Amino acid sequence: MKILIATPLYPPDEGGPATYSKILNDELPKHGIGTRVFSFGEVRHLPTGISHAYYFFKLLKGMKEADVTLSLDPLGVGLPVCLAAFFLRKQFILRVAGDRAWETYQMQNAKCKSQNDNSKFVSLEEFQKRAVGPMILLRKKIQSSVAKRAARVIVPSEYLKKIIILWGVPRENISVIYNSFDPVHIPEDKKEIRSLFGIEGTVILSAGRLVPWKGFAALIDIMPDILKEFPDAKLYIAGDGPDRGALRLQIANCKLQTHIVFLGALPRETLLRYTKAADLFALNTGYEGFSHQLLEVMSVGTPIVSTDICGNPELIENGKEGVLVSFNNKAELTGAILGVLRWQIDTGALTREAKQKALQFSKERMITETMNILL
């Protein structure tokens, strides 16, 4: 059997589709399934329009020779896959890990309002019913049309299944297959890593793309309250993105340059070392389909404070594997972080439960469940 994997990203590109497609490309052949990857990254250097046309004609040839085509995106690669499937009279399977139309809308909406204006955030559920401009509406229609034409839609959480149902896809056509991760063994202990990186004091780590819905602005805002009780506290932020300049300006305006450190985008093993060295991992996020980042933190054993939104409660039960608060609720966020740092919460129990929960999301389980759909 031969499977064609159409993906927007593939290593050395970084991102969810790159990680997911690499796992499939490495693991499926071990089960006697041939794979071929068509990454849009190979044609992205071409002018817009030409790149999509070239990718489409490449798909026409590749899909003729494949038994199954799996698209890892409903827009950039999903539309060409859908069109090629129509011309070839073939079916395809679609994996949806997020709403690209919502992301574009959210970025445009954020530009019109101040960094700390919470009214700029529109939840994914609200977005499905919201009137939007013609270009965003076109994106919404394309991704929902592609999803409705797929023989099967795979999503990484029950939360995203509910969103895809709102797109008009029948419930019975949607399968939930949770993300997996490969545990990385970090041999150094916390003290050794701190010495290696020159880390001192009380350390809060956060990580993610620097975009409005990741909530870094609120984390920065509450640092003065954290510093009142923990004067040696530092917030390390790993990642990069379009909000970097605005966040740096916010830090300067609050005179927090000595207490907040931008680490930039880090290799996975380096980020995991910072995670192990931290006293707490905080993810004040307004959207997570299913967080690979939280899975890795759970496996490392660092206490987590995150938000009770989207797919997070499927990973973390509040008070059991971590502490969940409302998105951008600064009072709740401050209270939860201080509660962990004061040891008012049994962090040992939190991390033990989190490590056990992370073991459920094995690569073998994901591959088996995926093969059941592909074959």
C-alpha positions in Angstrom: 0.0 0.0 0.0 1.2 3.5 -0.9 0.3 6.7 1.0 0.9 10.2 -0.2 1.3 12.8 2.6 0.6 16.3 1.5 1.9 18.7 4.1 2.6 22.5 4.3 5.8 21.9 6.2 8.5 19.2 6.5 11.8 19.2 8.3 14.0 21.2 8.3 10.9 23.3 8.5 9.5 23.6 12.1 5.9 23.3 13.2 3.2 20.8 13.9 2.7 19.6 10.3 6.5 19.1 10.0 6.7 17.0 13.1 3.6 15.0 12.3 4.5 14.2 8.7 8.0 13.2 9.7 6.6 10.7 12.3 4.3 9.2 9.6 7.1 9.0 7.0 9.4 7.3 9.5 7.0 4.9 11.1 4.5 3.7 8.5 7.1 1.9 6.4 7.9 -0.2 9.5 4.4 -1.6 9.1 4.8 -2.3 5.3 3.2 0.9 4.2 5.0 2.9 1.5 5.0 6.7 2.0 5.8 9.7 -0.2 5.8 13.2 1.1 4.8 16.2 -1.0 5.8 19.3 1.1 4.5 22.7 0.0 7.8 24.1 1.4 9.5 22.8 -1.8 7.5 25.2 -4.0 7.0 28.1 -1.5 9.9 30.1 -3.1 7.8 30.4 -6.3 5.4 33.4 -6.8 1.9 33.0 -5.2 -0.4 31.3 -7.7 2.4 29.7 -9.6 3.5 27.8 -6.5 -0.1 26.4 -6.0 -0.4 25.5 -9.7 2.9 23.7 -9.7 2.0 21.9 -6.5 -1.4 20.9 -8.0 0.1 19.3 -11.1 2.7 17.6 -9.0 -0.2 16.2 -6.9 -2.0 15.0 -10.0 0.9 12.7 -10.8 1.6 11.6 -7.3 -2.0 10.8 -6.4 -2.4 8.6 -9.4 0.2 6.3 -8.0 -1.0 6.4 -4.4 -3.7 4.3 -2.8 -4.5 7.0 -0.2 -3.8 10.7 0.1 -3.6 12.4 3.5 -3.6 16.2 3.5 -2.3 17.8 6.7 -4.0 21.2 6.0 -7.4 22.3 4.7 -6.1 25.4 2.8 -2.6 25.7 1.4 -2.3 22.0 0.5 -5.9 20.9 1.2 -7.4 22.8 -1.7 -5.0 21.5 -4.3 -5.5 18.0 -2.9 -9.3 18.4 -3.0 -9.1 19.6 -6.7 -6.7 16.8 -7.7 -9.0 14.2 -6.0 -12.0 15.6 -8.0 -10.2 15.3 -11.3 -8.8 11.8 -10.5 -12.1 10.6 -9.0 -10.3 9.6 -5.9 -10.9 10.1 -2.2 -8.6 11.8 0.3 -8.3 12.0 4.0 -7.8 15.4 5.8 -6.2 16.2 9.1 -7.2 19.5 10.7 -5.1 20.7 13.7 -6.4 24.3 13.7 -8.5 27.0 12.0 -6.2 29.0 9.6 -9.0 31.5 8.8 -9.4 32.2 12.5 -5.6 32.7 12.9 -5.6 35.3 10.1 -8.6 37.0 11.5 -7.1 37.1 14.9 -3.8 38.7 13.7 -5.7 41.3 11.7 -8.0 42.1 14.6 -5.0 42.4 17.0 -3.3 45.0 14.8 -6.3 47.3 15.2 -6.2 47.3 19.0 -3.7 47.8 21.8 -1.5 45.0 23.0 -3.3 44.8 26.4 -6.9 45.2 25.0 -8.5 41.9 25.8 -11.5 42.7 23.6 -9.4 42.0 20.6 -9.5 38.2 21.3 -12.3 36.3 19.6 -12.7 32.7 20.6 -12.7 30.0 17.9 -16.3 29.1 18.8 -17.4 32.7 18.5 -15.5 33.1 15.2 -17.6 30.3 13.6 -20.7 32.5 13.9 -19.1 35.9 13.4 -19.6 38.1 10.3 -16.2 38.6 8.7 -14.7 40.4 5.7 -14.6 38.9 2.2 -11.0 37.4 2.3 -11.5 35.8 5.7 -14.9 34.5 4.6 -13.3 33.0 1.5 -10.8 31.2 3.7 -13.6 29.9 5.9 -15.5 28.6 3.0 -12.5 26.9 1.4 -11.5 25.0 4.5 -15.0 23.9 5.3 -15.7 22.8 1.7 -12.4 20.8 1.7 -13.3 19.2 5.0 -16.8 18.3 3.8 -15.4 16.6 0.7 -12.9 14.5 2.6 -13.7 10.9 3.1 -12.5 11.2 6.7 -11.3 14.1 8.9 -8.8 13.5 11.6 -8.5 15.9 14.5 -6.2 15.9 17.6 -8.8 16.6 20.2 -12.5 16.3 21.1 -12.6 20.1 21.2 -11.5 20.4 17.5 -14.1 17.8 16.6 -16.8 20.1 17.9 -15.3 22.9 15.7 -15.3 20.8 12.6 -18.9 19.8 13.2 -19.7 23.6 13.1 -18.0 23.6 9.7 -20.8 21.3 8.5 -18.9 18.0 8.6 -21.0 15.1 9.9 -20.0 13.9 13.3 -19.5 10.3 12.1 -16.9 11.4 9.5 -14.6 12.8 12.2 -12.0 10.8 14.1 -10.1 12.0 17.1 -6.5 10.8 17.2 -4.5 12.5 19.9 -1.0 13.8 19.2 2.0 11.8 20.3 5.5 12.8 21.4 8.8 11.1 21.8 10.1 11.6 25.4 13.6 13.1 25.4 15.8 12.0 28.3 17.6 15.0 29.8 20.5 13.5 31.8 21.4 16.6 33.8 19.5 17.4 36.9 18.0 20.8 37.6 21.0 22.2 39.4 23.4 21.1 36.6 21.2 22.8 33.9 21.0 26.0 35.9 24.7 26.1 36.2 25.1 25.3 32.5 22.8 28.1 31.4 23.7 30.6 34.2 20.1 30.5 35.6 19.5 31.8 39.2 16.5 32.6 41.3 12.8 31.7 40.9 12.2 30.8 37.3 9.0 31.0 35.3 9.2 29.7 31.8 6.7 30.2 29.0 7.0 29.2 25.3 5.2 29.5 22.1 4.7 31.6 19.0 4.7 35.3 19.9 1.1 36.0 18.8 -1.8 37.6 20.6 -3.7 34.4 21.6 -0.7 33.1 23.4 -1.3 35.7 26.1 2.3 36.8 26.8 1.2 40.4 27.4 -0.8 39.4 30.5 2.2 37.3 31.8 4.3 40.4 31.5 1.7 42.6 33.2 1.5 40.4 36.3 5.3 40.2 36.8 5.4 43.2 39.3 2.9 41.3 41.5 5.1 38.2 41.4 8.2 40.2 42.2 6.6 41.6 45.3 6.8 38.1 46.9 9.6 36.7 44.9 12.1 39.6 44.2 14.5 37.1 42.5 11.8 35.9 40.0 12.5 35.9 36.3 10.2 35.1 33.3 11.9 33.4 30.4 10.0 33.5 27.1 11.0 31.0 24.4 9.8 31.5 20.9 9.5 34.1 18.2 6.7 35.7 16.1 5.1 38.9 15.0 4.4 40.3 18.5 8.0 40.3 19.6 8.5 44.1 19.1 5.3 45.0 20.9 6.2 42.7 23.8 9.7 44.1 24.1 8.3 47.6 24.2 5.8 46.6 26.9 8.7 45.2 29.0 10.7 48.4 28.6 7.7 50.5 29.5 7.2 48.4 32.7 11.0 48.6 33.4 11.1 44.8 33.6 14.2 44.3 31.4 16.2 42.6 34.2 13.3 40.2 35.1 12.1 39.1 31.6 14.3 37.3 29.2 13.6 36.5 25.5 15.2 33.2 24.5 14.1 33.2 20.9 13.3 30.0 19.0 15.2 27.1 20.6 16.0 23.6 19.5 13.7 21.1 21.2 16.4 19.6 23.6 17.5 23.1 24.7 13.9 24.1 25.4 13.4 20.9 27.4 16.5 21.7 29.5 15.1 25.2 30.2 11.8 23.5 31.1 13.6 21.1 33.6 15.5 24.0 35.1 12.3 26.1 35.7 10.3 26.2 38.9 7.0 26.6 36.9 5.8 26.5 33.3 3.1 29.0 32.5 1.0 28.9 29.3 -1.6 31.7 29.3 -3.1 30.7 26.0 -6.4 31.5 24.4 -6.2 28.6 21.9 -4.7 25.1 21.8 -6.2 22.4 19.6 -4.1 19.9 21.5 -0.9 21.2 23.0 2.3 19.2 22.2 4.1 21.8 24.3 2.2 20.9 27.4 2.7 17.2 26.8 6.5 17.7 26.8 6.4 19.8 29.9 4.3 17.1 31.6 6.9 14.5 30.7 9.8 16.6 32.0 8.1 17.0 35.4 7.8 20.8 35.8 4.6 22.1 37.4 2.2 23.7 35.0 -0.2 26.7 35.1 -2.3 27.0 32.0 -5.7 27.9 30.7 -9.0 25.9 30.8 -9.7 26.4 27.1 -10.0 24.3 24.0 -8.1 21.0 24.2 -6.2 21.8 27.5 -8.8 20.1 29.8 -8.3 16.9 27.8 -4.7 16.9 28.9 -4.9 18.5 32.3 -7.5 18.1 35.0 -7.4 21.2 37.2 -5.7 20.4 40.5 -4.5 16.9 39.3 -1.9 17.3 36.5 -1.7 21.0 36.7 -3.5 24.2 37.5 -6.0 25.7 35.0 -7.2 29.3 35.0 -9.3 31.5 32.7 -7.5 33.0 29.6 -6.0 36.4 30.3 -7.5 36.5 33.8 -4.6 38.2 35.5 -6.0 37.7 39.1 -6.4 34.0 38.5 -3.1 33.7 36.7 -1.2 35.5 39.5 -2.9 33.5 42.2 -2.2 30.2 40.5 1.5 31.0 39.9 2.0 32.3 43.4 0.2 29.2 44.8 2.7 26.9 43.0 5.8 29.0 43.9 4.7 29.2 47.6 4.2 25.4 47.6 0.6 25.9 48.7 -0.2 23.4 46.0 1.3 19.9 46.2 3.6 20.3 43.2 5.1 16.8 43.7 1.6 15.2 43.2 1.0 17.5 40.2 4.1 16.4 38.4 3.7 12.7 39.2 0.2 12.7 37.8 1.3 14.7 34.8 4.1 12.3 34.0 1.7 9.3 34.2 -0.8 11.1 32.0 1.8 11.9 29.3 2.6 8.2 28.9 -0.9 7.7 27.4 0.1 9.7 24.3 2.6 7.3 22.8 3.7 7.3 19.2 2.7 3.7 18.9 -0.9 4.5 19.8 -1.1 7.3 17.3 0.4 5.3 14.5 -2.0 2.3 15.2 -5.1 4.6 15.3 -3.9 6.4 12.1 -3.4 3.1 10.2 -6.9 2.0 11.2 -8.2 4.9 9.2 -5.7 4.9 6.3 -6.0 1.2 5.5 
